[in-house]
Amino acid sequence: MKATVVKETDDWVCFEDVHPKAPVHLLLIPKVHVENLHSVDDQTLLGRLMAGVKVIVKDLGLDSKGYRVVINTGSEGGQTVSHLHLHILARRPMGWPPG
């Protein structure tokens, strides 16, 4: 299955989730392999990923009404893919608590 890429830099790629849970459901992943949030050694990578979220939501016009960023870590945290990825969800009201 081919992903629909939304934006890409030297550090990360953002694409549409193939099983969306919101009208907008994107995945932002680093190009270097990092298993999960807990195993990140390069703290600047986290900053580049979060800066990427800001660019993506602004480019797509999602910043005015809001959005949710989710990072699942470990089996009890809901992580099903062993590569760090950020979910960007938007264009519907988000409930609380999640999960």
C-alpha positions in Angstrom: 0.0 0.0 0.0 1.4 3.4 -1.0 1.2 6.3 1.5 0.0 9.7 0.6 2.9 12.0 1.6 1.8 15.4 3.0 5.3 16.9 3.6 8.9 15.7 3.9 12.2 17.1 5.2 15.6 15.7 5.7 14.6 14.7 9.2 11.1 13.4 8.9 8.2 12.4 6.6 4.5 13.1 7.2 1.8 11.0 5.5 -1.9 10.2 5.8 -2.8 7.3 8.1 -4.4 4.4 6.1 -6.8 3.7 9.0 -7.8 7.2 10.0 -9.5 7.9 13.4 -10.5 11.5 12.5 -11.2 13.4 9.3 -7.5 14.4 9.3 -5.2 11.7 10.7 -1.6 12.1 9.8 1.6 10.3 10.9 4.8 12.1 11.4 7.8 9.8 11.6 11.6 10.5 11.9 13.7 9.1 9.1 16.2 7.7 11.6 15.0 4.6 13.4 13.9 5.3 17.0 11.8 2.6 18.6 9.7 4.8 20.8 9.6 8.1 22.7 11.3 6.5 25.7 14.3 5.4 23.6 15.0 8.9 22.1 18.6 9.9 22.7 18.7 12.9 20.4 16.6 15.5 22.2 17.0 17.9 19.2 15.1 15.3 17.1 12.1 15.8 19.4 12.2 19.5 18.8 12.4 19.0 15.0 9.4 16.7 15.1 7.3 19.1 17.2 8.4 22.0 14.9 7.3 19.8 12.0 3.8 19.4 13.6 3.6 23.2 13.8 4.5 23.6 10.1 2.1 20.9 8.9 -0.9 22.1 10.8 -0.3 25.7 9.7 0.1 24.6 6.0 -3.2 22.6 6.2 -5.1 25.3 8.1 -5.6 23.1 11.1 -4.1 25.6 13.6 -7.2 27.8 14.0 -9.7 25.3 15.4 -7.2 23.0 17.1 -5.8 19.5 16.7 -4.4 16.7 18.9 -0.9 15.2 18.8 -0.5 11.7 20.2 2.6 9.6 20.8 1.9 6.0 21.9 4.8 4.4 23.7 4.9 0.7 24.7 2.2 -2.0 24.5 0.1 -0.5 27.3 0.4 2.9 25.7 -1.1 1.6 22.5 2.1 1.4 20.4 1.6 -1.2 17.7 4.5 -0.2 15.4 8.1 -0.2 16.8 9.1 3.1 15.2 8.5 6.4 16.9 5.6 8.2 15.2 3.4 11.2 16.1 -0.3 11.1 15.3 -1.8 14.4 14.2 -5.6 14.3 14.5 -8.0 17.1 13.5 -11.3 18.3 12.1 -13.5 16.8 14.8 -14.0 17.4 18.5 -11.7 15.3 20.6 -13.0 13.6 23.8 -11.3 13.4 27.1 -10.0 11.3 28.6 -8.6 9.6 25.5 -8.4 5.9 25.2 
